[in-house]
Amino acid sequence: MAKKQSFGEKVLAAKLSQRKMAKVIIAHKASHGATKFKEAMVESEQVKDFLSTNRA
C-alpha cells in the first residue's frame, strides 16, 4: 500500500525551503576549432546572471 502524504505545516515549510536548481551547459569554441562544454548547477533564480557572465 502507498504511504499517505501528510500536508502539515512542517511538510509545507520543508518543501518551500528546498533550493530549486537548474543545470546549465555552455559551449565554448577553442582556438583549434574544437568545441568544449561547461556544465554547472545553478539556483534557478540566478540562471540569467550566470549566462550573462559566462558567455563569450
C-alpha positions in Angstrom: 0.0 0.0 0.0 1.1 3.5 -0.7 2.1 5.7 2.2 -0.3 8.6 2.8 1.4 12.0 2.5 0.7 14.5 5.3 0.5 18.2 4.4 1.1 19.7 7.8 2.9 23.0 8.4 6.3 21.2 8.8 6.0 19.4 5.5 5.0 22.6 3.6 7.8 24.6 5.2 10.3 22.0 4.3 9.0 21.8 0.7 9.3 25.6 0.3 12.8 25.8 1.8 14.2 23.4 -0.8 16.5 25.0 -3.3 15.4 24.8 -6.9 18.4 24.1 -9.1 19.0 24.3 -12.9 21.6 22.5 -14.9 23.3 24.9 -17.4 25.5 23.8 -20.2 27.6 26.4 -22.1 29.6 25.7 -25.3 33.0 27.2 -25.8 34.9 27.1 -29.1 38.6 26.5 -28.7 41.2 28.2 -30.8 42.0 25.0 -32.8 38.3 24.5 -33.7 37.2 22.0 -31.1 34.1 22.7 -29.0 34.2 22.3 -25.3 31.2 22.2 -23.0 31.0 23.6 -19.4 28.3 22.2 -17.1 27.2 23.9 -13.9 24.4 23.6 -11.4 22.9 27.0 -10.6 20.0 28.1 -8.5 17.0 28.7 -10.8 16.8 32.4 -9.9 20.4 33.0 -10.9 20.4 31.4 -14.3 20.3 34.7 -16.3 23.1 36.2 -14.3 25.3 33.1 -14.8 24.7 33.1 -18.5 25.5 36.7 -18.9 28.8 36.4 -17.1 29.9 33.2 -18.8 29.1 33.9 -22.4 31.9 34.9 -24.7 
